[in-house]
Amino acid sequence: MTNNSKTSNIADKKEAAQLSSKDMPPLNCCKRLWDYQDTPEAKGYALLSMGRGVAVMANVVFNAALLELAQTAAGCLTGEEKEAAGEDYECTNKIYGQNPLALISNIAVVTGLLSAFFMPFIGVILDFTSYRRFIGIVFAAVFTLIQIIQISIGPRTWFPMVILQSVGGFCFAGMIMTSLAYLPEICELVGQEKHSKYTARFTAKQFTIQALFLMLVGGLSFAFGIAKNSTYTARMAMGLNSFFIAILFGVGWHKYMPSRPASRPLPEGLRSCTSVVVYGLKQNIATTKSIYHQYKKGLFWFLLAEVFAQSSVGALTTLAVVYLNDVVGLNTADVSLFFLVVLIGTIPGARLAPIVTKRSNPNVAWQISMVSLFITIVVGAFTLGNAPNKYFSFVWGFFVGFNLGWFYPTENLFFSCALPKGSEAEIAGFRVISSMILSWLPPLLFSLMISNGIDPKWGMMAMAVFLIFAAFLLAVGTGKWEDILLESGRSEAQDVEIDDAEILLESGRSETQDVEIPNVQ
């Protein structure tokens, strides 16, 4: 298919979508949430987002069980026995040459390194070839198969599950990157205004299914009397997860996500896989240089800050599981309830985002959100270990969610304003890669500290420091907000009032990662 025919096809689809929108009678709220008219890609993307949301929450439960099994295999006390031993109990035993507490963070290190190394190559293939749908299906199929195998988690199988978890985390990152490649085309099909509404619906669906899944797992674990058995709870969670994602990923990719031609043309004579990858990487390097020279007041510093901010926020889920289990004493069922509270906390946080943005600008608001999240993480890390009741951690979880709900909308609004017109698809891919470059570093620092007998609270602080560094980069590097808008060619955005609804639509967390607390590691 030539570029002209592709443009014509998109124009026809866009016109059809607009006509169907005008002729459609008013629908109730539930129907509107699933109304994507003549845009199957949007329906497919919604299903894929929902599947990823389920997978993230299931893997939070799975990681908690994996950690407990590793501790038991090392001869350490867990659960009620650990509580009975008192606060002074400390296990120094090792398993496979490592502290069992470092197990989950080491999984995140491997996943992060795989993603940082391979995602640029995968991005080249997505841009310069027509294999986008095929790659997405392969990642989804392998990931689903891993989730099915992980139902067999137990005392004898936990270590192979560790290896599978690292591979699964890499596949999950690949799924995100592949599905994101469809977003610019959805925007081109339906227009910016409707695309913002669709993005808000993606977010709403993903948030809802994550919360419902955690409530389902928690309710069933208590109903069947297995709430205190982390292994049984994890098996049930992975079984439900496998069932749901097989349907959501299967229908999403098979029925709705179409094959696409290459989004960027190749010079004549480049046909081999190696030549395509090399050419694509050279183009990416050229784009990086162009961003540095042409957009050094806003976009360049945003992407640089994204490297550090997302490495911290992305590691939060993984490292929090270790901290909550070892220091606070939450079991697997408790951890699932904790993250349900985190999700609930994102709602008022998202409502605060437009208020702060109106009184400053997206750049300043994002910096403040990072400082606030840093303070929240550090306060929790240094106080919850001495709390009179372990369920005080749920209060901390609410404030963590509150800050995440504030962090993501302002981050995405800053990006949308600093993004040069006409370069949306290309730069969006750079943003995804930026978020993965250092995703392995905070977990690595955490693992090193744990392995050397340093309290996990210091590992949490080391992770949070990346947020402060990201905020510092923006504070010293970016220009005035008016200059950032002029640089990106979006200075007219200054005349647009940013109200609550608008910034929530802009939040579109599914454009970069999931509403979850990001990452399956």
FILOKOL-485383 format. One line per 10 residues: number of its first residue (from 1); their letters; for each residue x, y, z of C-alpha. Coordinates in pm, 1 decimal, padded with zeros to 6 digits. Layout:
BEGIN
NUM	a	X:Y:Z ~ ...;
//
This chain:
BEGIN
1	mtnnsktsni	00000.0:00000.0:00000.0 ~ 00139.9:00341.3:-00095.2 ~ 00140.9:00640.5:00134.6 ~ -00121.2:00812.1:-00087.5 ~ -00362.0:00519.6:-00064.7 ~ -00302.6:00496.3:00309.5 ~ -00383.3:00868.6:00348.1 ~ -00696.1:00830.1:00136.7 ~ -00810.4:00530.9:00341.1 ~ -00761.1:00721.5:00666.6;
11	adkkeaaqls	-00950.9:01021.4:00527.7 ~ -01245.3:00799.3:00424.1 ~ -01255.0:00635.8:00766.7 ~ -01234.8:00972.0:00939.8 ~ -01527.7:01107.2:00736.2 ~ -01734.4:00795.9:00808.8 ~ -01662.5:00822.6:01180.6 ~ -01766.4:01188.3:01183.5 ~ -02088.5:01118.4:00991.4 ~ -02185.3:00829.6:01217.1;
21	skdmpplncc	-02121.2:01052.9:01518.4 ~ -02360.8:01320.3:01386.1 ~ -02636.9:01072.5:01301.9 ~ -02615.9:00883.1:01630.9 ~ -02887.8:00954.8:01887.3 ~ -02790.7:01028.5:02248.3 ~ -02679.2:00716.5:02430.3 ~ -02667.5:00635.8:02796.9 ~ -02340.3:00659.9:02987.6 ~ -02245.9:00292.4:02964.4;
31	krlwdyqdtp	-02300.2:00277.5:02589.1 ~ -02103.1:00596.6:02532.8 ~ -01808.8:00446.6:02718.2 ~ -01795.2:00169.7:02456.4 ~ -01894.2:00386.8:02157.8 ~ -01598.6:00394.3:01919.6 ~ -01819.9:00404.1:01608.0 ~ -01632.0:00300.3:01292.7 ~ -01288.5:00279.5:01453.4 ~ -01207.9:-00085.4:01527.4;
41	eakgyallsm	-00853.3:00007.9:01628.1 ~ -00996.0:00205.2:01920.7 ~ -01205.2:-00092.3:02033.6 ~ -00902.3:-00315.7:02006.0 ~ -00683.5:-00074.0:02199.0 ~ -00943.9:-00054.0:02475.7 ~ -00948.6:-00433.5:02508.1 ~ -00568.9:-00452.3:02513.7 ~ -00553.0:-00181.9:02782.2 ~ -00802.2:-00371.3:02995.2;
51	grgvavmanv	-00601.8:-00691.1:02954.8 ~ -00282.7:-00518.5:03062.7 ~ -00461.1:-00375.0:03365.0 ~ -00569.8:-00721.5:03476.8 ~ -00219.9:-00859.2:03421.6 ~ -00052.1:-00589.5:03629.7 ~ -00272.9:-00647.8:03932.6 ~ -00242.7:-01026.2:03904.7 ~ 00134.5:-00999.2:03895.8 ~ 00138.9:-00779.5:04205.7;
61	vfnaallela	-00026.6:-01068.2:04391.0 ~ 00206.3:-01317.1:04222.1 ~ 00519.8:-01123.5:04322.7 ~ 00411.2:-01116.8:04686.2 ~ 00369.8:-01495.4:04684.4 ~ 00698.6:-01543.2:04500.6 ~ 00878.9:-01341.6:04766.1 ~ 00730.3:-01547.9:05048.0 ~ 00821.9:-01876.5:04878.2 ~ 01180.2:-01758.4:04830.8;
71	qtaagcltge	01203.9:-01662.7:05197.6 ~ 01067.8:-02000.8:05304.1 ~ 01312.7:-02182.4:05075.8 ~ 01596.1:-01985.4:05236.2 ~ 01482.6:-02098.1:05581.1 ~ 01345.2:-01759.1:05686.8 ~ 01027.9:-01711.5:05887.8 ~ 00725.5:-01569.8:05706.5 ~ 00371.8:-01464.7:05785.9 ~ 00242.0:-01520.1:06138.1;
81	ekeaagedye	00562.5:-01694.5:06246.7 ~ 00761.8:-01385.9:06154.5 ~ 00519.1:-01161.4:06341.7 ~ 00547.6:-01383.6:06649.1 ~ 00927.8:-01361.3:06637.4 ~ 00905.9:-00986.5:06697.7 ~ 01044.8:-00673.9:06535.0 ~ 01406.3:-00767.4:06605.9 ~ 01390.1:-01079.3:06388.5 ~ 01621.3:-01062.1:06088.6;
91	ctnkiygqnp	01700.3:-01342.4:05846.2 ~ 02041.9:-01337.8:05683.2 ~ 02003.3:-01668.8:05497.6 ~ 02056.4:-01676.4:05122.5 ~ 01904.4:-01877.4:04841.5 ~ 02089.8:-01932.8:04512.8 ~ 02355.7:-01694.3:04641.5 ~ 02122.7:-01399.6:04697.2 ~ 01912.0:-01251.1:04971.4 ~ 01552.6:-01367.2:04910.2;
101	lalisniavv	01432.0:-01009.8:04962.2 ~ 01635.1:-00904.8:04657.5 ~ 01459.4:-01159.6:04437.4 ~ 01175.6:-00939.5:04312.2 ~ 01398.8:-00638.8:04253.4 ~ 01644.9:-00859.1:04061.8 ~ 01359.0:-00965.7:03835.1 ~ 01294.5:-00597.1:03766.8 ~ 01664.0:-00544.3:03690.9 ~ 01665.5:-00820.6:03427.7;
111	tgllsaffmp	01338.5:-00699.3:03276.0 ~ 01465.7:-00341.5:03266.2 ~ 01793.7:-00435.3:03099.9 ~ 01615.5:-00646.7:02836.9 ~ 01372.5:-00363.3:02764.0 ~ 01639.9:-00093.2:02752.7 ~ 01848.6:-00295.7:02507.3 ~ 01584.7:-00443.4:02275.6 ~ 01305.3:-00183.1:02265.6 ~ 01493.4:00057.0:02034.6;
121	figvildfts	01532.6:-00229.4:01784.0 ~ 01167.5:-00326.0:01817.3 ~ 01071.6:00038.5:01766.2 ~ 01264.7:00043.1:01438.9 ~ 01081.0:-00268.3:01317.7 ~ 00744.9:-00115.3:01410.7 ~ 00823.8:00207.5:01222.3 ~ 00990.5:00075.7:00908.2 ~ 00815.5:-00258.3:00842.1 ~ 00460.9:-00394.4:00820.1;
131	yrrfigivfa	00510.8:-00649.9:01101.2 ~ 00346.4:-00442.9:01374.4 ~ 00039.5:-00663.0:01421.3 ~ 00243.9:-00983.4:01399.0 ~ 00485.5:-00862.6:01667.8 ~ 00197.3:-00758.3:01891.4 ~ 00032.0:-01098.3:01858.6 ~ 00359.0:-01279.9:01934.1 ~ 00423.1:-01074.1:02247.5 ~ 00065.0:-01122.3:02367.1;
141	avftliqiiq	00069.3:-01497.8:02298.5 ~ 00401.0:-01555.8:02476.6 ~ 00295.3:-01341.1:02770.8 ~ -00037.5:-01524.0:02804.7 ~ 00136.6:-01862.0:02787.9 ~ 00373.2:-01754.3:03067.2 ~ 00078.3:-01646.6:03281.4 ~ -00086.4:-01985.6:03231.9 ~ 00232.3:-02170.3:03329.1 ~ 00265.7:-01954.3:03639.6;
151	isigprtwfp	-00058.0:-02095.2:03779.5 ~ 00161.9:-02383.4:03896.0 ~ 00360.7:-02165.0:04136.7 ~ 00462.3:-02356.6:04447.8 ~ 00751.6:-02456.6:04676.3 ~ 00908.8:-02672.4:04404.1 ~ 00849.7:-02444.0:04107.1 ~ 00910.0:-02094.2:04239.7 ~ 01260.5:-02047.9:04096.1 ~ 01164.0:-02132.8:03734.2;
161	mvilqsvggf	00880.7:-01884.8:03786.9 ~ 01140.4:-01617.4:03864.1 ~ 01297.9:-01671.6:03522.6 ~ 00958.6:-01668.8:03352.0 ~ 00866.5:-01350.3:03536.1 ~ 01165.5:-01170.0:03384.6 ~ 01071.3:-01285.9:03034.3 ~ 00707.2:-01198.3:03096.5 ~ 00800.3:-00845.8:03204.7 ~ 00991.3:-00794.8:02880.6;
171	cfagmimtsl	00695.4:-00923.1:02676.2 ~ 00467.8:-00688.1:02866.5 ~ 00687.8:-00390.9:02772.5 ~ 00679.4:-00510.3:02412.2 ~ 00299.1:-00527.0:02419.0 ~ 00278.1:-00169.6:02542.9 ~ 00511.4:-00038.9:02274.6 ~ 00335.6:-00230.6:01995.4 ~ -00014.6:-00118.9:02087.0 ~ 00098.8:00241.8:02133.9;
181	aylpeicelv	00199.7:00249.6:01767.7 ~ -00172.6:00253.8:01680.7 ~ -00257.2:00563.9:01886.3 ~ -00137.3:00831.7:01638.5 ~ -00339.3:00661.6:01363.6 ~ -00650.1:00651.1:01582.9 ~ -00601.7:01023.8:01642.9 ~ -00567.8:01083.6:01267.9 ~ -00883.8:00883.3:01198.6 ~ -01116.9:01051.9:01446.1;
191	gqekhskyta	-00955.1:01389.1:01515.7 ~ -00786.3:01530.9:01824.9 ~ -01104.0:01615.8:02016.5 ~ -01261.4:01274.0:01982.3 ~ -00927.2:01104.6:02039.9 ~ -00903.5:01279.8:02377.3 ~ -01244.7:01139.1:02468.1 ~ -01139.3:00792.5:02358.0 ~ -00821.5:00818.1:02563.2 ~ -01025.6:00907.8:02870.7;
201	rftakqftiq	-01241.3:00600.8:02809.2 ~ -00934.9:00378.8:02777.6 ~ -00823.5:00510.3:03115.4 ~ -01166.0:00464.5:03275.3 ~ -01197.0:00106.4:03153.6 ~ -00849.4:00011.6:03266.1 ~ -00894.9:00169.0:03608.6 ~ -01230.9:-00002.8:03653.3 ~ -01113.9:-00349.3:03556.2 ~ -00805.4:-00321.4:03777.4;
211	alflmlvggl	-01015.8:-00230.3:04078.9 ~ -01275.0:-00499.8:04002.8 ~ -01005.6:-00763.0:03958.0 ~ -00845.2:-00683.0:04293.5 ~ -01185.3:-00691.2:04464.1 ~ -01260.0:-01024.4:04296.4 ~ -00930.0:-01179.2:04406.8 ~ -00963.3:-01041.0:04758.9 ~ -01325.5:-01149.2:04791.9 ~ -01266.2:-01501.4:04663.0;
221	sfafgiakns	-00955.2:-01550.1:04876.6 ~ -01153.4:-01467.1:05190.6 ~ -01456.3:-01668.1:05075.0 ~ -01246.8:-01982.0:05016.3 ~ -01042.3:-01932.9:05331.9 ~ -00708.6:-01895.4:05152.1 ~ -00641.6:-01529.0:05229.2 ~ -00348.6:-01620.2:05455.8 ~ -00203.0:-01866.6:05205.1 ~ -00007.7:-01659.7:04955.8;
231	tytarmamgl	00057.8:-01950.7:04718.1 ~ -00308.4:-02046.9:04681.3 ~ -00407.1:-01682.3:04643.2 ~ -00145.8:-01634.0:04370.5 ~ -00261.1:-01947.7:04187.5 ~ -00618.3:-01823.1:04190.5 ~ -00511.6:-01475.6:04075.0 ~ -00304.7:-01614.3:03788.0 ~ -00585.0:-01850.3:03686.8 ~ -00835.0:-01565.9:03667.8;
241	nsffiailfg	-00575.1:-01349.4:03497.2 ~ -00504.5:-01611.9:03230.7 ~ -00875.2:-01651.2:03156.9 ~ -00939.9:-01278.6:03122.7 ~ -00631.8:-01182.5:02922.0 ~ -00676.9:-01475.4:02681.9 ~ -01016.6:-01329.1:02592.3 ~ -00917.9:-00961.4:02596.9 ~ -00589.7:-01001.5:02408.1 ~ -00734.6:-01262.2:02172.5;
251	vgwhkympsr	-01038.3:-01059.8:02069.5 ~ -00844.9:-00732.7:02071.0 ~ -00572.5:-00848.9:01833.6 ~ -00766.8:-01097.7:01621.2 ~ -01087.5:-00901.6:01562.8 ~ -01000.0:-00534.7:01591.3 ~ -00630.9:-00454.1:01545.5 ~ -00552.7:-00439.4:01171.5 ~ -00226.9:-00494.7:00989.5 ~ -00053.4:-00172.3:00894.8;
261	pasrplpegl	00204.4:-00076.5:00632.7 ~ 00530.7:00080.1:00741.3 ~ 00469.3:00423.5:00892.0 ~ 00802.8:00557.9:00762.6 ~ 00944.2:00484.6:00414.7 ~ 01275.5:00310.5:00353.6 ~ 01526.6:00412.4:00086.6 ~ 01541.7:00193.2:-00220.6 ~ 01758.4:-00113.4:-00185.3 ~ 01710.3:-00171.0:00187.0;
271	rsctsvvvyg	01539.1:-00506.5:00220.8 ~ 01734.6:-00721.1:00464.6 ~ 01642.7:-00716.2:00832.9 ~ 01989.9:-00600.7:00934.4 ~ 01997.1:-00309.4:00690.9 ~ 01650.4:-00195.2:00802.3 ~ 01747.7:-00201.0:01170.9 ~ 02076.9:-00018.9:01109.4 ~ 01906.6:00247.6:00898.6 ~ 01632.0:00291.6:01157.4;
281	lkqniattks	01879.5:00331.9:01441.7 ~ 02069.9:00594.8:01241.6 ~ 01745.6:00782.6:01185.0 ~ 01668.0:00766.7:01556.9 ~ 02010.5:00908.7:01639.7 ~ 01950.0:01190.1:01391.4 ~ 01612.5:01261.5:01552.2 ~ 01773.2:01271.3:01896.4 ~ 02024.0:01530.4:01776.2 ~ 01744.0:01728.9:01616.6;
291	iyhqykkglf	01546.8:01733.0:01943.3 ~ 01851.2:01858.3:02131.4 ~ 01923.9:02140.9:01887.3 ~ 01568.4:02252.0:01802.3 ~ 01366.5:02187.8:02119.4 ~ 01609.7:02250.1:02404.7 ~ 01370.9:02471.6:02602.0 ~ 01101.7:02210.3:02654.3 ~ 01086.7:01873.9:02478.5 ~ 01453.6:01781.2:02525.5;
301	wfllaevfaq	01437.9:01840.7:02901.0 ~ 01102.7:01664.9:02925.5 ~ 01244.3:01348.2:02768.1 ~ 01555.0:01366.3:02986.8 ~ 01344.0:01409.1:03300.8 ~ 01122.9:01123.7:03181.8 ~ 01423.9:00890.5:03191.5 ~ 01463.2:00943.6:03566.6 ~ 01100.9:01001.8:03669.1 ~ 00968.2:00688.2:03501.5;
311	ssvgalttla	01255.9:00474.2:03627.8 ~ 01142.5:00564.5:03979.8 ~ 00765.7:00544.1:03931.8 ~ 00799.7:00225.3:03727.2 ~ 00994.0:00055.6:04008.3 ~ 00749.9:00164.1:04277.7 ~ 00514.1:-00131.4:04239.6 ~ 00793.1:-00386.4:04244.9 ~ 00989.2:-00246.1:04537.6 ~ 00679.7:-00159.2:04740.9;
321	vvylndvvgl	00583.0:-00528.4:04743.8 ~ 00916.9:-00615.6:04906.4 ~ 00894.3:-00330.5:05156.4 ~ 00534.1:-00405.9:05251.6 ~ 00607.8:-00774.6:05298.4 ~ 00934.7:-00751.2:05489.7 ~ 00906.8:-00429.5:05690.0 ~ 00532.0:-00376.4:05729.3 ~ 00431.0:-00743.3:05741.4 ~ 00150.4:-00748.9:05483.1;
331	ntadvslffl	00057.4:-01088.4:05339.7 ~ -00047.2:-01146.3:04979.4 ~ -00415.8:-01067.1:05037.9 ~ -00318.3:-00751.7:05226.7 ~ -00093.6:-00641.4:04939.2 ~ -00380.6:-00674.6:04691.9 ~ -00600.3:-00457.8:04916.7 ~ -00315.9:-00206.6:04950.8 ~ -00296.6:-00157.0:04575.5 ~ -00674.3:-00129.6:04554.3;
341	vvligtipga	-00644.0:00164.5:04795.6 ~ -00367.8:00308.5:04574.7 ~ -00600.8:00296.5:04275.1 ~ -00876.3:00468.9:04471.7 ~ -00630.7:00738.9:04575.3 ~ -00558.7:00830.0:04213.3 ~ -00912.0:00973.2:04175.0 ~ -00876.9:01278.9:04403.8 ~ -00517.0:01317.6:04287.3 ~ -00635.4:01357.9:03929.5;
351	rlapivtkrs	-00883.2:01620.1:04048.2 ~ -00604.6:01823.0:04209.2 ~ -00392.5:01822.7:03892.7 ~ -00595.3:02086.6:03702.2 ~ -00609.5:02314.0:04006.5 ~ -00231.0:02324.8:04042.7 ~ -00186.2:02354.6:03665.7 ~ -00421.7:02653.5:03641.7 ~ -00229.1:02838.8:03908.6 ~ 00108.4:02766.4:03750.5;
361	npnvawqism	00168.4:02566.8:03430.9 ~ 00212.1:02196.7:03342.8 ~ 00590.0:02217.1:03385.8 ~ 00576.4:02355.2:03740.1 ~ 00280.8:02133.0:03832.0 ~ 00469.7:01821.9:03722.2 ~ 00775.9:01925.3:03923.7 ~ 00563.4:01979.4:04235.1 ~ 00393.6:01641.6:04188.8 ~ 00732.5:01469.5:04178.4;
371	vslfitivvg	00852.1:01644.8:04493.8 ~ 00524.9:01554.0:04665.4 ~ 00554.2:01189.7:04560.2 ~ 00915.7:01183.5:04682.3 ~ 00811.3:01314.9:05025.0 ~ 00524.9:01064.7:05045.7 ~ 00749.4:00768.4:04963.3 ~ 01020.4:00873.0:05209.4 ~ 00778.2:00946.0:05494.9 ~ 00613.7:00606.3:05449.5;
381	aftlgnapnk	00942.8:00421.3:05418.0 ~ 01080.5:00568.2:05741.5 ~ 00764.8:00547.8:05956.7 ~ 00558.1:00242.2:05866.5 ~ 00806.1:-00002.6:06015.2 ~ 00728.6:00142.0:06359.5 ~ 00354.0:00183.6:06309.2 ~ 00136.5:00023.7:06582.5 ~ -00073.8:-00154.3:06319.8 ~ 00033.2:-00280.3:05978.9;
391	yfsfvwgffv	-00289.0:-00155.0:05821.1 ~ -00174.7:00203.1:05872.2 ~ 00011.9:00132.7:05549.3 ~ -00321.3:00164.9:05368.2 ~ -00323.8:00535.9:05456.1 ~ 00018.9:00563.6:05296.8 ~ -00111.7:00372.7:04994.5 ~ -00391.6:00625.3:04950.5 ~ -00144.5:00914.8:04944.1 ~ 00084.8:00727.6:04705.0;
401	gfnlgwfypt	-00213.8:00685.1:04473.1 ~ -00310.0:01048.6:04524.9 ~ 00031.4:01162.8:04405.2 ~ 00031.5:00920.8:04111.2 ~ -00309.3:01054.5:04009.6 ~ -00155.8:01401.6:04011.4 ~ 00171.9:01295.8:03847.4 ~ 00039.3:01134.4:03529.2 ~ -00208.5:01399.3:03404.1 ~ 00043.2:01681.3:03443.5;
411	enlffscalp	00316.8:01471.0:03283.7 ~ 00102.4:01398.3:02980.0 ~ -00024.5:01754.8:02950.9 ~ 00334.6:01884.5:02955.5 ~ 00426.2:01635.6:02683.6 ~ 00127.6:01723.8:02464.6 ~ 00215.9:02094.5:02484.8 ~ 00589.2:02046.5:02422.2 ~ 00534.6:01801.0:02135.4 ~ 00610.2:01962.5:01795.7;
421	kgseaeiagf	00319.6:01960.3:01553.4 ~ 00357.8:01698.8:01282.2 ~ 00600.2:01482.9:01482.1 ~ 00352.2:01319.5:01718.9 ~ 00403.7:00957.4:01610.0 ~ 00783.1:00971.7:01596.0 ~ 00832.8:01152.7:01927.9 ~ 00576.2:00935.6:02107.5 ~ 00799.8:00637.2:02035.5 ~ 01098.5:00824.3:02178.5;
431	rvissmilsw	00899.9:00889.2:02493.5 ~ 00832.3:00519.0:02545.5 ~ 01199.5:00434.0:02498.4 ~ 01301.8:00715.9:02734.6 ~ 01083.1:00568.2:03006.2 ~ 01267.4:00234.7:02977.4 ~ 01632.5:00339.5:02946.9 ~ 01705.6:00342.3:03321.3 ~ 01416.7:00126.4:03442.2 ~ 01671.1:-00127.5:03570.7;
441	lppllfslmi	01874.3:00113.3:03787.6 ~ 01647.8:00177.8:04092.9 ~ 01578.9:-00197.4:04137.4 ~ 01952.3:-00265.5:04105.1 ~ 02035.6:-00013.2:04378.2 ~ 01763.7:-00165.4:04595.8 ~ 01902.6:-00517.3:04542.8 ~ 02257.6:-00408.8:04624.3 ~ 02144.5:-00245.4:04947.0 ~ 01937.7:-00545.5:05054.3;
451	sngidpkwgm	02220.7:-00786.1:04973.1 ~ 02457.3:-00583.4:05192.5 ~ 02223.7:-00583.8:05490.9 ~ 02096.6:-00227.4:05449.4 ~ 01739.6:-00165.2:05564.8 ~ 01484.4:-00168.7:05276.0 ~ 01371.1:00182.4:05370.9 ~ 01697.7:00317.7:05232.6 ~ 01635.9:00129.4:04909.5 ~ 01295.4:00297.4:04883.9;
461	mamavflifa	01459.6:00634.3:04938.4 ~ 01721.6:00563.0:04670.8 ~ 01438.0:00490.4:04427.9 ~ 01255.5:00811.0:04524.1 ~ 01566.2:01028.0:04474.2 ~ 01529.4:00978.1:04097.6 ~ 01210.3:01186.5:04119.5 ~ 01395.7:01474.4:04281.1 ~ 01664.2:01458.6:04014.3 ~ 01400.6:01467.6:03738.3;
471	afllavgtgk	01235.4:01771.4:03898.0 ~ 01576.9:01938.1:03932.8 ~ 01650.6:01887.0:03561.7 ~ 01324.6:02057.4:03467.6 ~ 01380.5:02341.2:03713.5 ~ 01727.0:02430.7:03582.7 ~ 01694.6:02328.5:03216.4 ~ 01356.3:02430.9:03080.1 ~ 01270.8:02776.8:02956.0 ~ 00965.7:02986.0:03036.8;
481	wedillesgr	00634.5:02815.8:02961.8 ~ 00555.2:03067.0:02687.2 ~ 00889.5:02985.9:02521.5 ~ 00818.6:02612.3:02539.5 ~ 00485.5:02664.0:02362.3 ~ 00641.0:02886.1:02095.9 ~ 00917.8:02632.7:02039.9 ~ 00668.5:02351.0:01979.4 ~ 00441.6:02562.1:01758.7 ~ 00155.0:02535.9:02006.2;
491	seaqdveidd	00153.8:02888.4:02146.7 ~ -00219.8:02912.4:02083.7 ~ -00259.6:02666.9:02372.2 ~ -00202.1:02962.5:02605.0 ~ -00550.8:03086.0:02520.9 ~ -00717.1:02757.7:02612.2 ~ -00851.1:02732.5:02964.6 ~ -00745.0:02408.4:03130.1 ~ -01043.4:02284.2:03327.6 ~ -01094.8:01964.0:03521.1;
501	aeillesgrs	-01245.3:01766.1:03238.3 ~ -00978.7:01870.5:02991.6 ~ -00681.4:01771.3:03200.8 ~ -00841.3:01439.3:03287.9 ~ -00884.1:01374.5:02918.1 ~ -00523.9:01476.3:02861.2 ~ -00415.4:01231.3:03130.6 ~ -00452.3:00943.3:02885.5 ~ -00221.5:00729.8:03091.3 ~ -00259.3:00450.4:02845.7;
511	etqdveipnv	-00054.9:00661.2:02601.3 ~ 00263.6:00582.2:02789.7 ~ 00189.1:00311.6:03033.0 ~ -00102.2:00170.2:03212.6 ~ -00323.4:00323.0:03469.8 ~ -00175.8:00074.4:03699.0 ~ 00096.7:00136.5:03876.6 ~ 00310.6:00059.5:03579.7 ~ 00507.0:-00251.2:03486.1 ~ 00474.7:-00623.0:03530.4;
521	q	00809.9:-00725.2:03674.1;
//
